[in-house]
Every structure is written in structure tokens, then in C-alpha cells.
């Protein structure tokens, strides 16, 4: 009996995060009432407060779920994986309310009393891990520091999506990511790796169309 109950709890928590993301994406934090979230999730207030002590806690969960919308769909390694992360991120910001809400809330958090850098730090760590693999494989030029480059890419992507959101509702975000790598790669990677690294938005489309892995957003739970 314990296992089915645990599975239901996991499913309920996931449903709450997805429903909250949709509402936060549409209305922002201020306009996302608990009643709207409950209605969208189809659960009771008791179920919500069992998992999250407040709307702020639910918002933090959405903010910190960003990588779950991207990483499970990638198989590449090293520098190619880092490029693929940004390509899929640009694509899914146009299609995935969980990622879009996480990005929106992370940018707006000071307006509802939070100052949480953990979403940025999580992305920096993920990107640094890619670059450490790239360094071990001999893909990086001498003097390129993985943690420093990881932070730079997070900073660049943060500003890039804000600029694209204001100018084109992110319609050209994938093109901007391609341009970023066209300018960055020659300065950070050895020439042979620059030549073979694919910077193509079609890679993001292929990842998006692949069957979702078990446990991933939109996938099966086993």
C-alpha cells in the first residue's frame, strides 16, 4: 500500500508544479491566485499545502525545475552538450510553460520578496560540468576556465532572452543563440572542435520530437 501512495504523492506534486507553471506563465506571480492553481491542477487546498507551505514555495519549485525540461532529452557530451542545452532552451522557451514560468519568476522574484540565485547557480554548475568534460577531452583552448565561461554563458543567455522577449516575443531567440556560439566558439575551442560542433536549431527540434524519457516532463512514470 505504501508504494502506490508514494506514487500518487509524486504525481500530485508534479501536477501542482505544472499547473502552477501554466498559471504563473499566464498571470505572473501577483496574478496567480491559489484558487486558479488549484482549479488548473484539479486538487484540493489540503493537497497543495501538504507539498508546499506557500505560494512562494511553489514558485521556487517552478523556478528550480528549469533544467528538468531540457537535460533528460540530451545525449551529447562535452562542448556539444553545452551548445545543445542552449539550443533546446531557446526552442522550449517558446513551447514549454514550465520552463517559461521558471525563467519569468526568476527574473521577477524580487517583486514578490525573494532573492534566490539558486536557478542561476544550478545552470552554471550544469554548464561547468559540460566544460570540465570538454576540457578533459581536449576540446578547449588553453587558459579557458570552465567555471568562468559557464557563468558568462548563463549571464549572456539571461540577457539574451530578455532582449528577445521585448523585441520579438522570443521568436528569434534560436537565431540569437546560434549567433552567440558563432562568435564564442573560435575563442574557446580548438579549431578541430569548432569545425565539428553543430550549432543548428534543428538539433533542438529533434530533441523535442524524441519520445520523452521515463520520469521526464511529459513522459511516463514507469
N, CA, C and O of each residue as an XYZ file, in Angstrom:
888
protein
N       0.820     -1.217      0.000
C       0.000      0.000      0.000
C       0.855      1.269      0.000
O       0.450      2.304     -0.529
N       2.067      1.170      0.613
C       2.890      2.363      0.724
C       3.369      2.880     -0.612
O       3.418      4.090     -0.829
N       3.726      1.972     -1.518
C       4.275      2.395     -2.799
C       3.256      3.149     -3.660
O       3.580      4.220     -4.174
N       2.024      2.622     -3.837
C       1.030      3.387     -4.611
C       0.760      4.761     -4.023
O       0.574      5.727     -4.762
N       0.738      4.859     -2.678
C       0.504      6.157     -2.040
C       1.650      7.111     -2.345
O       1.431      8.292     -2.613
N       2.869      6.593     -2.304
C       4.020      7.434     -2.625
C       3.973      7.888     -4.072
O       4.276      9.044     -4.367
N       3.597      6.996     -4.978
C       3.493      7.354     -6.390
C       2.428      8.419     -6.610
O       2.617      9.343     -7.401
N       1.305      8.284     -5.905
C       0.252      9.300     -6.034
C       0.741     10.649     -5.535
O       0.435     11.685     -6.127
N       1.507     10.638     -4.436
C       2.035     11.893     -3.898
C       2.982     12.548     -4.906
O       2.945     13.764     -5.099
N       3.827     11.740     -5.546
C       4.742     12.275     -6.557
C       3.961     12.851     -7.729
O       4.291     13.924     -8.233
N       2.922     12.135     -8.163
C       2.105     12.611     -9.274
C       1.374     13.903     -8.911
O       1.271     14.814     -9.733
N       0.867     13.980     -7.675
C       0.168     15.189     -7.236
C       1.113     16.379     -7.188
O       0.764     17.479     -7.616
N       2.313     16.152     -6.666
C       3.288     17.240     -6.602
C       3.642     17.712     -8.016
O       3.728     18.913     -8.276
N       3.846     16.758     -8.919
C       4.153     17.129    -10.299
C       3.022     17.890    -10.955
O       3.254     18.854    -11.684
N       1.786     17.454    -10.695
C       0.632     18.133    -11.273
C       0.515     19.557    -10.747
O       0.149     20.469    -11.489
N       0.824     19.747     -9.476
C       0.771     21.084     -8.889
C       1.830     21.997     -9.514
O       1.546     23.156     -9.814
N       3.045     21.483     -9.711
C       4.104     22.292    -10.303
C       3.750     22.678    -11.734
O       3.941     23.826    -12.133
N       3.234     21.720    -12.511
C       2.872     22.020    -13.896
C       1.714     23.013    -13.972
O       1.736     23.938    -14.783
N       0.702     22.818    -13.124
C      -0.435     23.734    -13.128
C      -0.010     25.133    -12.685
O      -0.418     26.135    -13.273
N       0.814     25.183    -11.642
C       1.297     26.480    -11.171
C       2.117     27.170    -12.257
O       2.009     28.381    -12.450
N       2.932     26.400    -12.959
C       3.742     26.984    -14.031
C       2.854     27.613    -15.095
O       3.124     28.725    -15.551
N       1.803     26.916    -15.493
C       0.898     27.459    -16.501
C       0.274     28.769    -16.027
O       0.170     29.730    -16.789
N      -0.144     28.798    -14.752
C      -0.793     29.998    -14.220
C       0.219     31.126    -14.034
O      -0.069     32.273    -14.373
N       1.405     30.811    -13.497
C       2.453     31.834    -13.362
C       2.847     32.388    -14.729
O       3.084     33.587    -14.874
N       2.916     31.510    -15.727
C       3.281     31.935    -17.075
C       2.253     32.907    -17.638
O       2.610     33.877    -18.307
N       0.985     32.649    -17.370
C      -0.091     33.483    -17.917
C      -0.290     34.772    -17.136
O      -0.540     35.825    -17.724
N      -0.181     34.694    -15.804
C      -0.599     35.819    -14.974
C       0.530     36.453    -14.157
O       0.320     37.493    -13.533
N       1.719     35.849    -14.148
C       2.760     36.335    -13.261
C       2.479     35.924    -11.831
O       1.420     35.367    -11.539
N       3.418     36.194    -10.936
C       3.239     35.774     -9.543
C       2.044     36.467     -8.899
O       1.227     35.819     -8.245
N       1.939     37.785     -9.083
C       0.874     38.538     -8.415
C      -0.512     38.086     -8.845
O      -1.426     38.022     -8.023
N      -0.678     37.770    -10.132
C      -1.996     37.380    -10.629
C      -2.308     35.916    -10.499
O      -3.420     35.487    -10.804
N      -1.338     35.137    -10.048
C      -1.537     33.683     -9.940
C      -2.101     33.347     -8.565
O      -1.351     33.071     -7.629
N      -3.412     33.370     -8.448
C      -4.032     33.073     -7.163
C      -3.979     31.570     -6.885
O      -3.911     30.751     -7.801
N      -4.012     31.236     -5.604
C      -4.037     29.823     -5.207
C      -5.260     29.132     -5.793
O      -5.176     27.979     -6.216
N      -6.393     29.821     -5.822
C      -7.613     29.206     -6.361
C      -7.454     28.867     -7.837
O      -7.939     27.830     -8.288
N      -6.781     29.730     -8.593
C      -6.529     29.439    -10.009
C      -5.634     28.206    -10.165
O      -5.877     27.354    -11.020
N      -4.606     28.125     -9.337
C      -3.692     26.992     -9.410
C      -4.404     25.695     -9.041
O      -4.227     24.673     -9.705
N      -5.206     25.738     -7.982
C      -5.940     24.543     -7.558
C      -6.906     24.074     -8.642
O      -7.007     22.879     -8.920
N      -7.605     25.010     -9.244
C      -8.537     24.660    -10.307
C      -7.813     24.039    -11.489
O      -8.283     23.054    -12.058
N      -6.665     24.610    -11.864
C      -5.906     24.096    -13.003
C      -5.358     22.691    -12.691
O      -5.337     21.819    -13.560
N      -4.918     22.486    -11.444
C      -4.342     21.188    -11.068
C      -5.402     20.141    -10.763
O      -5.135     18.943    -10.849
N      -6.606     20.588    -10.407
C      -7.659     19.647    -10.049
C      -7.423     18.971     -8.713
O      -7.760     17.800     -8.538
N      -6.839     19.708     -7.760
C      -6.575     19.153     -6.435
C      -7.152     20.090     -5.372
O      -7.591     21.200     -5.672
N      -7.139     19.617     -4.125
C      -7.667     20.408     -3.023
C      -6.570     21.288     -2.420
O      -5.381     21.082     -2.662
N      -7.001     22.272     -1.631
C      -6.041     23.121     -0.933
C      -5.197     22.292      0.025
O      -4.010     22.565      0.204
N      -5.801     21.283      0.639
C      -5.045     20.416      1.546
C      -3.903     19.715      0.838
O      -2.812     19.576      1.391
N      -4.151     19.273     -0.385
C      -3.103     18.601     -1.156
C      -1.977     19.566     -1.476
O      -0.802     19.204     -1.409
N      -2.339     20.802     -1.824
C      -1.299     21.780     -2.143
C      -0.431     22.050     -0.924
O       0.796     22.015     -1.017
N      -1.061     22.319      0.227
C      -0.280     22.700      1.401
C       0.434     21.516      2.035
O       1.306     21.706      2.883
N       0.083     20.305      1.643
C       0.850     19.137      2.061
C       2.238     19.162      1.410
O       3.229     18.752      2.015
N       2.289     19.646      0.177
C       3.551     19.656     -0.576
C       4.274     20.993     -0.501
O       5.504     21.030     -0.520
N       3.526     22.095     -0.418
C       4.130     23.431     -0.463
C       3.505     24.296      0.613
O       2.282     24.396      0.717
N       4.358     24.921      1.413
C       3.837     25.682      2.544
C       3.229     27.019      2.140
O       2.490     27.625      2.916
N       3.537     27.486      0.924
C       3.049     28.801      0.494
C       3.145     28.911     -1.017
O       3.734     28.058     -1.680
N       2.557     29.974     -1.551
C       2.681     30.235     -2.986
C       4.136     30.532     -3.339
O       4.593     30.179     -4.427
N       4.864     31.175     -2.432
C       6.279     31.451     -2.678
C       7.071     30.154     -2.809
O       7.943     30.044     -3.671
N       6.773     29.172     -1.959
C       7.469     27.887     -2.039
C       7.156     27.186     -3.353
O       8.032     26.551     -3.940
N       5.930     27.294     -3.815
C       5.545     26.707     -5.099
C       6.278     27.421     -6.246
O       6.723     26.787     -7.203
N       6.393     28.736     -6.130
C       7.120     29.489     -7.153
C       8.587     29.068     -7.198
O       9.157     28.941     -8.281
N       9.205     28.851     -6.037
C      10.601     28.416     -6.006
C      10.763     27.048     -6.661
O      11.757     26.796     -7.341
N       9.781     26.161     -6.455
C       9.844     24.845     -7.089
C       9.792     24.970     -8.605
O      10.497     24.254     -9.315
N       8.967     25.869     -9.095
C       8.891     26.104    -10.544
C      10.201     26.699    -11.044
O      10.709     26.284    -12.086
N      10.747     27.656    -10.324
C      11.999     28.279    -10.710
C      13.126     27.255    -10.823
O      13.966     27.340    -11.718
N      13.134     26.296     -9.914
C      14.235     25.337     -9.863
C      13.980     24.086    -10.683
O      14.772     23.145    -10.634
N      12.886     24.057    -11.439
C      12.587     22.906    -12.298
C      13.031     23.125    -13.737
O      12.771     22.281    -14.595
N      13.695     24.239    -14.018
C      14.022     24.582    -15.404
C      14.831     23.498    -16.116
O      14.524     23.134    -17.251
N      15.847     22.993    -15.458
C      16.713     22.018    -16.137
C      15.994     20.710    -16.425
O      16.388     19.974    -17.330
N      14.936     20.410    -15.660
C      14.177     19.174    -15.897
C      13.474     19.189    -17.245
O      13.107     18.134    -17.763
N      13.283     20.362    -17.815
C      12.612     20.462    -19.114
C      13.575     20.289    -20.281
O      13.150     20.258    -21.436
N      14.871     20.177    -19.988
C      15.890     20.150    -21.042
C      16.813     18.937    -20.947
O      16.950     18.185    -21.912
N      17.445     18.745    -19.794
C      18.522     17.761    -19.678
C      18.114     16.321    -19.993
O      18.908     15.598    -20.595
N      16.908     15.869    -19.612
C      16.581     14.469    -19.890
C      16.536     14.113    -21.371
O      16.558     12.934    -21.724
N      16.475     15.106    -22.229
C      16.329     14.851    -23.666
C      17.656     14.889    -24.422
O      17.672     14.718    -25.641
N      18.771     15.110    -23.718
C      20.067     15.272    -24.377
C      20.947     14.052    -24.171
O      20.955     13.450    -23.098
N      21.689     13.696    -25.212
C      22.621     12.576    -25.138
C      24.056     12.985    -25.435
O      24.971     12.195    -25.204
N      24.280     14.176    -25.932
C      25.621     14.630    -26.302
C      26.455     14.895    -25.050
O      25.939     14.934    -23.933
N      27.763     15.075    -25.268
C      28.697     15.285    -24.169
C      29.625     16.459    -24.484
O      29.737     16.898    -25.629
N      30.277     16.947    -23.449
C      31.280     17.986    -23.631
C      30.724     19.283    -24.186
O      29.634     19.717    -23.814
N      31.484     19.892    -25.076
C      31.098     21.185    -25.621
C      29.817     21.088    -26.444
O      29.000     22.009    -26.419
N      29.628     19.985    -27.173
C      28.395     19.824    -27.940
C      27.183     19.796    -27.019
O      26.131     20.333    -27.367
N      27.314     19.181    -25.859
C      26.199     19.150    -24.912
C      25.850     20.554    -24.432
O      24.677     20.904    -24.311
N      26.867     21.344    -24.162
C      26.622     22.717    -23.727
C      25.889     23.505    -24.807
O      24.930     24.220    -24.517
N      26.340     23.374    -26.046
C      25.657     24.042    -27.152
C      24.217     23.546    -27.259
O      23.297     24.342    -27.452
N      24.020     22.233    -27.135
C      22.680     21.666    -27.254
C      21.757     22.165    -26.149
O      20.574     22.407    -26.389
N      22.288     22.319    -24.946
C      21.474     22.856    -23.848
C      20.898     24.211    -24.240
O      19.709     24.459    -24.043
N      21.725     25.082    -24.790
C      21.253     26.421    -25.130
C      20.287     26.393    -26.318
O      19.349     27.188    -26.372
N      20.510     25.495    -27.256
C      19.601     25.386    -28.404
C      18.228     24.881    -27.974
O      17.201     25.420    -28.388
N      18.216     23.839    -27.139
C      16.938     23.304    -26.658
C      16.244     24.324    -25.760
O      15.027     24.494    -25.830
N      17.020     25.000    -24.920
C      16.471     26.052    -24.057
C      15.771     27.129    -24.883
O      14.663     27.545    -24.545
N      16.408     27.582    -25.963
C      15.811     28.624    -26.807
C      14.519     28.131    -27.442
O      13.539     28.872    -27.514
N      14.513     26.903    -27.895
C      13.323     26.327    -28.528
C      12.191     26.146    -27.516
O      11.049     26.520    -27.782
N      12.511     25.573    -26.360
C      11.456     25.243    -25.395
C      10.916     26.468    -24.665
O       9.822     26.423    -24.103
N      11.668     27.551    -24.671
C      11.106     28.785    -24.109
C       9.898     29.263    -24.900
O       9.084     30.031    -24.385
N       9.774     28.824    -26.130
C       8.624     29.188    -26.952
C       7.477     28.188    -26.818
O       6.356     28.477    -27.237
N       7.743     27.017    -26.239
C       6.725     25.959    -26.251
C       6.394     25.380    -24.881
O       5.342     24.761    -24.726
N       7.250     25.558    -23.891
C       7.093     24.855    -22.618
C       6.761     25.843    -21.494
O       7.618     26.641    -21.116
N       5.540     25.809    -20.952
C       5.177     26.772    -19.910
C       5.948     26.583    -18.617
O       6.123     27.539    -17.862
N       6.416     25.359    -18.341
C       7.194     25.147    -17.115
C       8.525     25.889    -17.188
O       8.909     26.570    -16.237
N       9.221     25.761    -18.298
C      10.473     26.494    -18.464
C      10.228     27.992    -18.521
O      10.948     28.774    -17.900
N       9.208     28.384    -19.270
C       8.921     29.815    -19.430
C       8.558     30.451    -18.082
O       9.000     31.558    -17.775
N       7.760     29.753    -17.290
C       7.382     30.287    -15.979
C       8.586     30.350    -15.056
O       8.733     31.305    -14.294
N       9.458     29.334    -15.115
C      10.652     29.356    -14.280
C      11.534     30.544    -14.593
O      12.053     31.199    -13.690
N      11.703     30.820    -15.877
C      12.504     31.971    -16.293
C      11.828     33.272    -15.863
O      12.486     34.184    -15.365
N      10.524     33.351    -16.057
C       9.808     34.578    -15.689
C       9.906     34.839    -14.186
O      10.206     35.958    -13.769
N       9.657     33.826    -13.385
C       9.684     34.004    -11.938
C      11.080     34.334    -11.434
O      11.237     35.139    -10.516
N      12.092     33.717    -12.027
C      13.465     34.007    -11.614
C      13.795     35.477    -11.853
O      14.482     36.106    -11.049
N      13.302     36.016    -12.960
C      13.545     37.426    -13.257
C      12.712     38.374    -12.426
O      13.140     39.495    -12.151
N      11.511     37.938    -12.015
C      10.581     38.816    -11.300
C      10.630     38.638     -9.790
O       9.901     39.329     -9.077
N      11.458     37.742     -9.279
C      11.340     37.291     -7.896
C      11.453     38.402     -6.857
O      10.827     38.316     -5.800
N      12.230     39.435     -7.131
C      12.350     40.496     -6.133
C      11.038     41.227     -5.919
O      10.838     41.842     -4.871
N      10.142     41.171     -6.892
C       8.851     41.849     -6.745
C       7.929     41.110     -5.784
O       6.958     41.690     -5.297
N       8.216     39.835     -5.502
C       7.390     39.133     -4.509
C       8.233     38.652     -3.325
O       7.906     37.653     -2.683
N       9.322     39.374     -3.045
C      10.040     39.194     -1.792
C      11.102     38.120     -1.771
O      11.582     37.772     -0.692
N      11.494     37.576     -2.916
C      12.554     36.573     -2.947
C      13.829     37.165     -3.515
O      13.796     38.103     -4.312
N      14.938     36.611     -3.099
C      16.230     36.926     -3.695
C      17.022     35.619     -3.711
O      17.898     35.382     -2.880
N      16.679     34.788     -4.685
C      17.188     33.416     -4.743
C      17.990     33.224     -6.028
O      17.426     33.203     -7.122
N      19.294     33.086     -5.890
C      20.140     32.922     -7.065
C      20.332     31.458     -7.458
O      21.071     31.162     -8.397
N      19.674     30.542     -6.746
C      19.919     29.118     -6.992
C      19.591     28.673     -8.419
O      20.297     27.803     -8.929
N      18.561     29.213     -9.108
C      18.363     28.794    -10.501
C      19.548     29.146    -11.395
O      19.937     28.353    -12.253
N      20.117     30.324    -11.199
C      21.296     30.712    -11.977
C      22.488     29.828    -11.619
O      23.233     29.387    -12.494
N      22.656     29.577    -10.321
C      23.778     28.761     -9.870
C      23.659     27.330    -10.395
O      24.658     26.705    -10.749
N      22.426     26.822    -10.442
C      22.222     25.463    -10.956
C      22.637     25.374    -12.415
O      23.313     24.427    -12.817
N      22.231     26.363    -13.212
C      22.625     26.363    -14.618
C      24.136     26.506    -14.765
O      24.736     25.857    -15.622
N      24.754     27.343    -13.947
C      26.212     27.499    -14.014
C      26.907     26.177    -13.720
O      27.880     25.823    -14.387
N      26.416     25.450    -12.729
C      27.034     24.173    -12.377
C      26.863     23.151    -13.500
O      27.798     22.424    -13.833
N      25.665     23.101    -14.079
C      25.408     22.185    -15.189
C      26.339     22.485    -16.360
O      26.911     21.573    -16.957
N      26.485     23.762    -16.680
C      27.331     24.152    -17.804
C      28.807     23.937    -17.489
O      29.581     23.556    -18.367
N      29.198     24.177    -16.245
C      30.583     23.922    -15.861
C      30.922     22.437    -16.003
O      32.021     22.089    -16.436
N      29.981     21.563    -15.639
C      30.212     20.128    -15.788
C      30.449     19.760    -17.252
O      31.322     18.948    -17.557
N      29.672     20.357    -18.155
C      29.897     20.130    -19.588
C      31.295     20.570    -19.998
O      31.978     19.883    -20.758
N      31.707     21.714    -19.490
C      33.000     22.263    -19.876
C      34.164     21.503    -19.249
O      35.241     21.432    -19.840
N      33.965     20.938    -18.073
C      35.006     20.093    -17.479
C      35.225     18.846    -18.330
O      36.361     18.421    -18.539
N      34.133     18.261    -18.818
C      34.249     17.126    -19.734
C      34.954     17.559    -21.016
O      35.823     16.856    -21.533
N      34.561     18.737    -21.521
C      35.189     19.250    -22.740
C      36.684     19.455    -22.533
O      37.479     19.139    -23.418
N      37.070     19.975    -21.384
C      38.499     20.178    -21.106
C      39.239     18.842    -21.059
O      40.333     18.713    -21.607
N      38.636     17.851    -20.403
C      39.264     16.538    -20.307
C      39.411     15.877    -21.678
O      40.325     15.081    -21.893
N      38.516     16.208    -22.593
C      38.575     15.649    -23.950
C      39.478     16.451    -24.880
O      39.627     16.118    -26.056
N      40.084     17.520    -24.337
C      40.971     18.346    -25.147
C      40.248     19.255    -26.118
O      40.810     19.638    -27.144
N      38.996     19.609    -25.805
C      38.205     20.434    -26.725
C      38.419     21.932    -26.531
O      38.157     22.719    -27.440
N      38.895     22.331    -25.347
C      39.005     23.753    -25.031
C      40.415     24.266    -25.276
O      41.396     23.531    -25.164
N      40.489     25.540    -25.612
C      41.779     26.185    -25.749
C      42.426     26.363    -24.375
O      41.741     26.428    -23.354
N      43.746     26.439    -24.370
C      44.473     26.680    -23.127
C      44.028     28.000    -22.507
O      43.833     28.998    -23.201
N      43.873     27.981    -21.197
C      43.510     29.200    -20.480
C      42.022     29.414    -20.301
O      41.618     30.335    -19.592
N      41.183     28.579    -20.931
C      39.730     28.707    -20.755
C      39.352     28.054    -19.430
O      39.567     26.857    -19.240
N      38.795     28.833    -18.525
C      38.411     28.352    -17.202
C      36.935     27.938    -17.228
O      36.072     28.784    -17.459
N      36.626     26.648    -16.993
C      35.241     26.195    -17.124
C      34.225     26.965    -16.294
O      33.177     27.341    -16.818
N      34.502     27.216    -15.005
C      33.512     27.894    -14.182
C      33.266     29.322    -14.668
O      32.140     29.819    -14.638
N      34.337     29.968    -15.113
C      34.221     31.351    -15.575
C      33.398     31.436    -16.859
O      32.542     32.309    -16.999
N      33.665     30.525    -17.793
C      32.914     30.504    -19.048
C      31.461     30.112    -18.798
O      30.556     30.648    -19.436
N      31.233     29.175    -17.867
C      29.863     28.758    -17.547
C      29.040     29.943    -17.048
O      27.905     30.146    -17.479
N      29.619     30.719    -16.142
C      28.897     31.889    -15.628
C      28.635     32.909    -16.741
O      27.561     33.509    -16.792
N      29.604     33.101    -17.621
C      29.432     34.043    -18.726
C      28.270     33.626    -19.628
O      27.489     34.472    -20.062
N      28.152     32.332    -19.910
C      27.087     31.864    -20.790
C      25.726     32.018    -20.115
O      24.754     32.403    -20.764
N      25.650     31.719    -18.813
C      24.391     31.945    -18.088
C      24.012     33.420    -18.138
O      22.853     33.756    -18.379
N      24.969     34.287    -17.914
C      24.712     35.729    -17.952
C      24.280     36.167    -19.349
O      23.344     36.952    -19.499
N      24.966     35.657    -20.367
C      24.622     36.032    -21.736
C      23.228     35.554    -22.111
O      22.460     36.296    -22.724
N      22.896     34.316    -21.747
C      21.576     33.770    -22.088
C      20.466     34.499    -21.337
O      19.384     34.714    -21.883
N      20.731     34.879    -20.086
C      19.731     35.611    -19.309
C      19.389     36.934    -19.995
O      18.217     37.255    -20.192
N      20.407     37.683    -20.350
C      20.156     38.950    -21.033
C      19.589     38.766    -22.422
O      18.756     39.556    -22.865
N      20.033     37.732    -23.113
C      19.587     37.480    -24.481
C      18.088     37.190    -24.546
O      17.385     37.701    -25.418
N      17.611     36.372    -23.620
C      16.186     36.040    -23.676
C      15.334     37.237    -23.271
O      14.219     37.393    -23.769
N      15.834     38.075    -22.384
C      15.090     39.279    -22.014
C      14.988     40.234    -23.200
O      13.926     40.798    -23.463
N      16.085     40.410    -23.904
C      16.109     41.274    -25.087
C      15.168     40.720    -26.150
O      14.374     41.463    -26.728
N      15.258     39.399    -26.413
C      14.409     38.785    -27.432
C      12.937     38.828    -27.036
O      12.070     39.004    -27.892
N      12.650     38.669    -25.750
C      11.261     38.728    -25.289
C      10.656     40.096    -25.542
O       9.499     40.205    -25.950
N      11.439     41.144    -25.301
C      10.943     42.502    -25.500
C      10.811     42.852    -26.976
O       9.904     43.586    -27.367
N      11.719     42.325    -27.791
C      11.749     42.739    -29.191
C      10.880     41.872    -30.091
O      10.195     42.394    -30.970
N      10.895     40.555    -29.886
C      10.201     39.653    -30.826
C       9.373     38.578    -30.137
O       8.977     37.605    -30.779
N       9.103     38.736    -28.835
C       8.419     37.671    -28.071
C       9.188     36.347    -28.190
O       8.596     35.268    -28.213
N      10.499     36.456    -28.263
C      11.441     35.328    -28.333
C      11.387     34.567    -29.655
O      11.957     33.480    -29.750
N      10.735     35.091    -30.654
C      10.635     34.379    -31.936
C      11.999     34.157    -32.574
O      12.187     33.186    -33.307
N      12.954     35.049    -32.305
C      14.282     34.921    -32.911
C      15.339     34.451    -31.915
O      16.534     34.605    -32.167
N      14.916     33.882    -30.790
C      15.877     33.502    -29.754
C      16.841     32.423    -30.243
O      18.028     32.468    -29.919
N      16.352     31.465    -31.009
C      17.239     30.425    -31.531
C      18.318     31.028    -32.427
O      19.478     30.620    -32.367
N      17.941     31.986    -33.246
C      18.919     32.654    -34.111
C      19.959     33.399    -33.284
O      21.134     33.443    -33.647
N      19.531     33.974    -32.191
C      20.463     34.694    -31.324
C      21.447     33.729    -30.655
O      22.623     34.052    -30.491
N      20.963     32.555    -30.273
C      21.846     31.548    -29.685
C      22.890     31.098    -30.701
O      24.067     30.956    -30.370
N      22.453     30.875    -31.936
C      23.391     30.492    -32.994
C      24.454     31.576    -33.171
O      25.639     31.269    -33.301
N      24.039     32.822    -33.175
C      24.994     33.918    -33.325
C      25.974     33.963    -32.155
O      27.168     34.189    -32.352
N      25.471     33.746    -30.933
C      26.347     33.740    -29.758
C      27.465     32.720    -29.923
O      28.631     33.015    -29.663
N      27.093     31.504    -30.361
C      28.115     30.454    -30.495
C      29.038     30.718    -31.686
O      30.221     30.380    -31.638
N      28.518     31.304    -32.728
C      29.373     31.635    -33.874
C      30.479     32.594    -33.452
O      31.598     32.521    -33.959
N      30.164     33.491    -32.527
C      31.149     34.450    -32.046
C      32.037     33.869    -30.948
O      33.214     34.218    -30.855
N      31.480     32.981    -30.112
C      32.225     32.466    -28.968
C      33.148     31.304    -29.307
O      34.287     31.253    -28.841
N      32.661     30.375    -30.114
C      33.398     29.128    -30.313
C      34.851     29.327    -30.747
O      35.730     28.672    -30.187
N      35.147     30.198    -31.716
C      36.554     30.341    -32.137
C      37.487     30.795    -31.020
O      38.694     30.565    -31.091
N      36.940     31.434    -29.994
C      37.769     31.922    -28.896
C      37.911     30.956    -27.746
O      38.747     31.171    -26.867
N      37.109     29.882    -27.720
C      37.160     28.972    -26.573
C      37.523     27.545    -26.946
O      38.015     26.800    -26.099
N      37.293     27.143    -28.193
C      37.511     25.749    -28.594
C      38.688     25.645    -29.558
O      39.012     26.600    -30.265
N      39.320     24.480    -29.578
C      40.394     24.248    -30.547
C      39.773     24.161    -31.937
O      38.608     23.786    -32.067
N      40.523     24.498    -32.968
C      39.943     24.598    -34.321
C      39.195     23.350    -34.788
O      38.132     23.464    -35.397
N      39.733     22.164    -34.511
C      39.066     20.943    -34.968
C      37.693     20.784    -34.326
O      36.765     20.279    -34.957
N      37.561     21.214    -33.074
C      36.278     21.106    -32.363
C      35.306     22.157    -32.867
O      34.109     21.891    -32.985
N      35.809     23.351    -33.167
C      34.952     24.387    -33.761
C      34.326     23.855    -35.040
O      33.137     24.055    -35.286
N      35.121     23.183    -35.848
C      34.648     22.687    -37.143
C      33.584     21.612    -37.006
O      32.678     21.526    -37.834
N      33.687     20.785    -35.957
C      32.747     19.660    -35.847
C      31.573     19.909    -34.902
O      30.654     19.093    -34.842
N      31.586     21.013    -34.168
C      30.485     21.308    -33.249
C      29.288     21.834    -34.031
O      29.388     22.842    -34.731
N      28.166     21.154    -33.908
C      26.956     21.526    -34.643
C      26.176     22.583    -33.867
O      25.752     22.355    -32.734
N      25.996     23.731    -34.489
C      25.196     24.809    -33.896
C      24.013     25.016    -34.819
O      24.001     25.927    -35.647
N      23.020     24.158    -34.663
C      21.901     24.097    -35.597
C      20.602     23.960    -34.812
O      20.439     22.989    -34.074
N      19.668     24.911    -34.948
C      18.396     24.802    -34.232
C      17.638     23.509    -34.508
O      16.781     23.115    -33.718
N      17.943     22.846    -35.617
C      17.279     21.574    -35.921
C      17.589     20.519    -34.863
O      16.795     19.599    -34.664
N      18.737     20.636    -34.176
C      19.056     19.694    -33.102
C      18.055     19.820    -31.961
O      17.693     18.822    -31.338
N      17.609     21.039    -31.685
C      16.615     21.249    -30.639
C      15.276     20.659    -31.039
O      14.583     20.066    -30.212
N      14.913     20.816    -32.288
C      13.653     20.263    -32.780
C      13.666     18.746    -32.690
O      12.667     18.136    -32.311
N      14.794     18.135    -33.037
C      14.903     16.680    -32.970
C      14.773     16.193    -31.527
O      14.114     15.186    -31.270
N      15.397     16.900    -30.590
C      15.302     16.521    -29.180
C      13.878     16.673    -28.670
O      13.403     15.854    -27.883
N      13.198     17.724    -29.119
C      11.827     17.972    -28.678
C      10.871     16.911    -29.196
O       9.895     16.570    -28.528
N      11.151     16.385    -30.395
C      10.259     15.405    -31.013
C      10.557     13.980    -30.581
O       9.758     13.079    -30.839
N      11.702     13.756    -29.923
C      12.044     12.416    -29.449
C      11.114     12.023    -28.321
O      10.637     12.898    -27.598
N      10.835     10.727    -28.139
C       9.991     10.288    -27.013
C      10.602     10.735    -25.695
O      11.806     10.593    -25.479
N       9.758     11.282    -24.807
C      10.243     11.738    -23.519
C      10.706     10.553    -22.682
O      10.013      9.537    -22.621
N      11.870     10.661    -22.032
C      12.350      9.572    -21.193
C      11.427      9.337    -20.000
O      10.641     10.210    -19.631
N      11.529      8.152    -19.401
C      10.740      7.833    -18.216
C      11.050      8.832    -17.120
O      12.214      9.080    -16.805
N       9.986      9.415    -16.529
C      10.158     10.365    -15.443
C      10.358     11.799    -15.888
O      10.341     12.706    -15.057
N      10.549     12.028    -17.193
C      10.731     13.394    -17.680
C       9.382     14.063    -17.831
O       8.373     13.367    -17.942
N       9.319     15.409    -17.841
C       8.047     16.093    -18.077
C       7.422     15.629    -19.360
O       8.049     15.700    -20.418
N       6.202     15.155    -19.292
C       5.513     14.674    -20.478
C       5.767     13.207    -20.779
O       5.148     12.640    -21.679
N       6.689     12.580    -20.019
C       6.989     11.172    -20.221
C       6.168     10.293    -19.314
O       5.277     10.766    -18.609
N       6.475      8.990    -19.336
C       5.772      8.054    -18.471
C       6.474      7.975    -17.138
O       7.619      8.408    -17.008
N       5.800      7.429    -16.151
C       6.366      7.284    -14.830
C       6.750      5.842    -14.532
O       7.142      5.531    -13.407
N       6.646      4.958    -15.516
C       7.118      3.598    -15.342
C       6.056      2.673    -14.844
O       6.315      1.485    -14.650
